[in-house]
Amino acid sequence: MLVASLLMGCPVVAFVCGPPLDKALAAVTSYSTWASTYYSSWYSTSYSTQYMSTTIVTTDALSQDQLGGPYLKIAGMLGRTAPYTASFDLSITNLMDVPVLGGTIFLDIRMSGGGKEARQDFGAIEPGRSIRMEGTIGVVGGEIIAVYFVRANFNCRKSVGKEAPFATYTYSRMLTETQVKTYTTMYIVSEPFQVGATGILIAVALAGIVVVALFYVKRRRSTKPEAKSVFAVQPRSQRSCSGCGTALEPDETFCPNCGKKWA
């Protein structure tokens, strides 16, 4: 009872005297979450140009002074058939990949009285194809000594493919982009908290109530009378036969073993 009285008196003393407040630190954790949405728009412009293929044909004037090329291959016979007549029998092959439109072969005819340049025309020759030209050339002024090849002048047709812009198209469109970002921030704040007289009063009052309740329960258990048994166990009497010593039941008069009467 003394302890209970002290416990019950502590709250009163604490409330009257007003003890100093106890200070402590409390860590508080908080979370902050928010979403941010961004919108962006811009124009996209692209261009497309359509081209038209055209073929340009040009004519080039070429010349060579060799029988074997590089443009034409000239083979055959040059000479005289009479003192004043020169003859030729030639094969002309086009070594290029473009057609020859036509040309002229120049010959040097050497004579006893001097020299003379003669010319013979030939027609068109397709790429990789050959033509044959033959004939005679009459001269005046002396007998023919020899006939020599000088050069070949000719024209070729060149086709060049070219792409020229035909039309230009412009495409414009609006593009929009959306971005959503989520942010989460954690804050840990340490703040002092105080326990005042009211808190002490409540804590001590609860402790006093618990102690008094425990004391009352213990005392009640110690003063409770013990229950006594109503029925006493009586020891069972044992009888035995005086003749053979066999144990007899209480209601038996004669021995079940030897038949002697129990006295």
C-alpha positions as a printed NumPy array, in Angstrom:
array([[   0.   ,    0.   ,    0.   ],
       [   2.939,    2.268,    0.709],
       [   4.242,    1.812,   -2.8  ],
       [   0.813,    2.491,   -4.276],
       [   0.487,    5.657,   -2.22 ],
       [   3.856,    6.883,   -3.392],
       [   2.971,    6.193,   -7.003],
       [  -0.338,    7.987,   -6.698],
       [   1.339,   10.956,   -5.014],
       [   4.029,   11.396,   -7.651],
       [   1.671,   12.876,  -10.287],
       [   0.39 ,   15.414,   -7.779],
       [   3.878,   16.503,   -6.793],
       [   4.981,   16.669,  -10.422],
       [   1.959,   18.746,  -11.385],
       [   2.353,   21.165,   -8.448],
       [   6.116,   21.622,   -8.507],
       [   6.293,   21.777,  -12.305],
       [   9.579,   19.899,  -13.066],
       [  11.722,   21.102,  -16.031],
       [  10.807,   19.806,  -19.492],
       [  12.774,   16.931,  -20.965],
       [  14.192,   17.664,  -24.405],
       [  14.955,   15.1  ,  -27.168],
       [  15.429,   14.93 ,  -30.918],
       [  12.963,   13.318,  -33.322],
       [  13.836,   12.378,  -36.921],
       [  10.89 ,   12.931,  -39.259],
       [  11.033,   11.478,  -42.794],
       [   8.711,   12.877,  -45.449],
       [   8.337,   12.226,  -49.153],
       [   7.28 ,   14.612,  -51.866],
       [   6.251,   13.335,  -55.303],
       [   5.136,   15.372,  -58.279],
       [   4.879,   14.96 ,  -62.032],
       [   5.928,   17.471,  -64.653],
       [   4.643,   17.428,  -68.234],
       [   6.481,   19.103,  -71.082],
       [   5.048,   19.865,  -74.497],
       [   7.172,   20.835,  -77.472],
       [   6.091,   21.581,  -81.022],
       [   8.072,   22.374,  -84.139],
       [   7.738,   22.491,  -87.88 ],
       [   9.481,   19.91 ,  -90.027],
       [  10.17 ,   20.834,  -93.638],
       [  11.507,   18.439,  -96.248],
       [  12.197,   18.847,  -99.921],
       [  11.932,   16.36 , -102.751],
       [  13.297,   17.013, -106.237],
       [  12.192,   15.066, -109.289],
       [  14.729,   14.658, -112.067],
       [  14.237,   13.968, -115.757],
       [  16.801,   11.959, -117.699],
       [  17.891,   13.487, -120.997],
       [  20.392,   12.315, -123.565],
       [  22.763,   14.81 , -125.097],
       [  24.36 ,   13.891, -128.431],
       [  27.654,   15.534, -129.305],
       [  30.011,   15.176, -132.27 ],
       [  33.74 ,   14.972, -131.706],
       [  36.366,   15.397, -134.438],
       [  39.243,   12.959, -133.965],
       [  42.457,   12.24 , -135.829],
       [  45.102,    9.521, -135.791],
       [  48.355,    8.979, -137.697],
       [  48.904,    5.323, -136.808],
       [  47.442,    2.387, -138.686],
       [  46.842,    0.36 , -135.499],
       [  44.835,    2.884, -133.486],
       [  43.927,    4.12 , -131.013],
       [  40.486,    4.857, -132.493],
       [  40.514,    3.003, -135.828],
       [  42.428,   -0.007, -137.   ],
       [  43.453,    0.369, -140.673],
       [  44.866,   -2.643, -142.518],
       [  45.242,   -3.557, -146.173],
       [  47.289,   -2.736, -149.286],
       [  48.598,    0.524, -150.717],
       [  50.536,    0.598, -154.021],
       [  50.332,    1.243, -157.776],
       [  48.706,   -0.736, -160.555],
       [  50.218,    1.317, -163.335],
       [  53.   ,    3.929, -163.602],
       [  50.458,    6.74 , -163.107],
       [  47.762,    4.944, -161.123],
       [  47.782,    4.27 , -157.329],
       [  45.515,    1.609, -155.82 ],
       [  44.269,    0.919, -152.283],
       [  42.352,   -1.914, -150.652],
       [  41.785,   -1.155, -146.959],
       [  39.748,   -2.537, -143.981],
       [  38.798,    0.013, -141.335],
       [  37.602,   -1.25 , -137.912],
       [  35.982,    0.974, -135.271],
       [  37.737,    0.305, -131.928],
       [  35.561,    2.71 , -129.933],
       [  32.212,    2.202, -128.144],
       [  30.638,    5.131, -130.022],
       [  29.746,    5.144, -133.708],
       [  31.869,    6.851, -136.342],
       [  29.835,    9.164, -138.546],
       [  32.37 ,    9.237, -141.372],
       [  35.854,   10.431, -142.214],
       [  38.761,   10.857, -144.644],
       [  42.009,    8.966, -145.181],
       [  44.983,   10.999, -146.424],
       [  47.653,    9.271, -148.563],
       [  51.108,   10.431, -149.663],
       [  51.864,    9.399, -153.271],
       [  55.542,    9.618, -154.068],
       [  56.321,   10.213, -157.752],
       [  59.471,   10.668, -159.813],
       [  58.663,   14.286, -160.359],
       [  57.736,   15.067, -156.742],
       [  54.874,   14.143, -154.402],
       [  51.13 ,   14.448, -154.108],
       [  48.662,   14.131, -151.217],
       [  45.494,   12.245, -152.054],
       [  42.386,   11.784, -149.948],
       [  39.663,    9.147, -149.85 ],
       [  36.406,    9.46 , -147.899],
       [  34.673,    6.582, -145.991],
       [  31.245,    6.245, -144.405],
       [  29.779,    5.458, -140.962],
       [  31.127,    2.599, -138.84 ],
       [  29.245,    1.188, -135.835],
       [  31.181,    0.329, -132.623],
       [  33.187,   -2.868, -133.104],
       [  32.284,   -3.119, -136.786],
       [  34.47 ,   -2.863, -139.946],
       [  34.077,   -1.51 , -143.465],
       [  36.135,   -2.061, -146.588],
       [  37.215,    0.603, -149.008],
       [  39.081,    0.059, -152.308],
       [  39.825,    2.041, -155.439],
       [  42.435,    3.729, -157.643],
       [  43.9  ,    7.221, -157.825],
       [  45.306,    8.652, -161.035],
       [  48.192,   11.087, -160.946],
       [  49.871,   13.457, -163.371],
       [  53.454,   14.715, -163.21 ],
       [  55.521,   11.613, -162.97 ],
       [  55.542,    7.899, -162.377],
       [  54.399,    6.57 , -159.007],
       [  57.178,    5.261, -156.839],
       [  55.316,    4.459, -153.531],
       [  52.111,    5.133, -151.635],
       [  52.139,    5.876, -147.865],
       [  49.425,    6.345, -145.19 ],
       [  49.515,    9.812, -143.673],
       [  46.525,   10.185, -141.284],
       [  42.769,    9.634, -140.819],
       [  40.376,   12.37 , -139.811],
       [  36.842,   11.38 , -138.753],
       [  33.856,   12.406, -136.658],
       [  32.222,   10.282, -133.936],
       [  28.871,   10.652, -132.219],
       [  28.874,   10.705, -128.427],
       [  25.667,   10.27 , -126.413],
       [  25.767,   11.595, -122.876],
       [  22.956,   10.87 , -120.402],
       [  22.147,   13.718, -118.076],
       [  19.604,   14.169, -115.32 ],
       [  18.086,   17.621, -115.055],
       [  15.811,   18.739, -112.198],
       [  12.216,   18.642, -113.336],
       [  10.239,   19.691, -110.251],
       [  10.862,   20.375, -106.568],
       [   8.278,   19.615, -103.875],
       [   8.217,   21.029, -100.352],
       [   6.552,   19.16 ,  -97.471],
       [   5.829,   20.869,  -94.129],
       [   4.217,   19.384,  -91.056],
       [   3.792,   20.157,  -87.382],
       [   5.373,   17.733,  -84.912],
       [   4.398,   17.619,  -81.242],
       [   6.199,   15.757,  -78.463],
       [   4.971,   15.16 ,  -74.919],
       [   7.268,   14.19 ,  -72.053],
       [   6.109,   13.296,  -68.551],
       [   8.666,   13.127,  -65.749],
       [   7.988,   12.06 ,  -62.168],
       [  10.136,   13.375,  -59.317],
       [  10.314,   12.023,  -55.745],
       [  12.148,   13.887,  -52.968],
       [  12.808,   12.525,  -49.471],
       [  13.299,   14.898,  -46.542],
       [  14.744,   13.843,  -43.157],
       [  14.239,   16.565,  -40.551],
       [  15.517,   16.333,  -36.959],
       [  13.433,   18.45 ,  -34.568],
       [  13.418,   18.686,  -30.742],
       [  10.291,   17.577,  -28.929],
       [   9.361,   18.163,  -25.282],
       [   7.581,   16.127,  -22.658],
       [   5.812,   18.45 ,  -20.118],
       [   4.178,   18.025,  -16.763],
       [   0.996,   16.725,  -18.329],
       [   2.819,   13.868,  -20.003],
       [   4.636,   12.924,  -16.802],
       [   1.358,   13.042,  -14.889],
       [  -0.389,   10.703,  -17.282],
       [   2.554,    8.206,  -17.388],
       [   2.886,    8.003,  -13.588],
       [  -0.894,    7.665,  -13.134],
       [  -1.017,    4.737,  -15.491],
       [   1.921,    3.063,  -13.705],
       [   0.186,    3.54 ,  -10.339],
       [  -3.035,    2.   ,  -11.59 ],
       [  -1.155,   -1.051,  -12.902],
       [   0.738,   -1.555,   -9.576],
       [  -2.452,   -1.237,   -7.476],
       [  -4.247,   -3.738,   -9.697],
       [  -1.402,   -6.236,   -9.382],
       [  -1.283,   -5.808,   -5.59 ],
       [  -5.043,   -6.348,   -5.24 ],
       [  -4.985,   -9.519,   -7.355],
       [  -2.07 ,  -10.966,   -5.372],
       [  -3.681,  -10.239,   -2.038],
       [  -6.974,  -11.778,   -3.08 ],
       [  -5.231,  -14.986,   -4.115],
       [  -3.378,  -15.231,   -0.771],
       [  -6.6  ,  -14.877,    1.337],
       [  -8.675,  -17.425,   -0.586],
       [  -9.424,  -20.57 ,    1.598],
       [  -8.217,  -23.885,    0.361],
       [ -10.859,  -26.441,   -0.565],
       [ -10.98 ,  -29.567,    1.564],
       [ -11.841,  -33.024,    0.303],
       [ -15.25 ,  -34.313,    1.45 ],
       [ -14.49 ,  -37.943,    0.965],
       [ -11.624,  -39.582,    2.832],
       [  -9.989,  -42.554,    1.276],
       [ -10.293,  -45.45 ,    3.638],
       [  -7.752,  -48.161,    3.391],
       [  -9.223,  -51.437,    2.236],
       [  -9.165,  -54.2  ,    4.814],
       [  -7.473,  -57.379,    3.742],
       [  -8.743,  -60.809,    4.963],
       [  -6.955,  -64.067,    4.337],
       [  -7.839,  -67.693,    4.836],
       [  -6.356,  -69.16 ,    8.002],
       [  -5.968,  -72.471,    6.289],
       [  -4.177,  -71.669,    2.979],
       [  -3.592,  -67.891,    3.217],
       [  -5.742,  -66.942,    0.171],
       [  -6.99 ,  -63.335,    0.18 ],
       [ -10.703,  -63.102,    0.777],
       [ -13.14 ,  -60.492,   -0.386],
       [ -15.159,  -58.603,    2.286],
       [ -18.335,  -60.39 ,    1.368],
       [ -16.807,  -63.878,    1.206],
       [ -17.362,  -66.223,    4.168],
       [ -15.737,  -69.36 ,    2.779],
       [ -12.302,  -69.607,    1.167],
       [ -12.622,  -70.071,   -2.57 ],
       [  -9.412,  -72.12 ,   -2.55 ],
       [  -9.707,  -74.615,    0.262],
       [ -13.337,  -74.051,    1.346],
       [ -12.505,  -73.304,    4.953],
       [ -14.857,  -70.938,    6.744],
       [ -13.358,  -67.616,    7.697],
       [ -13.647,  -66.928,   11.386]])
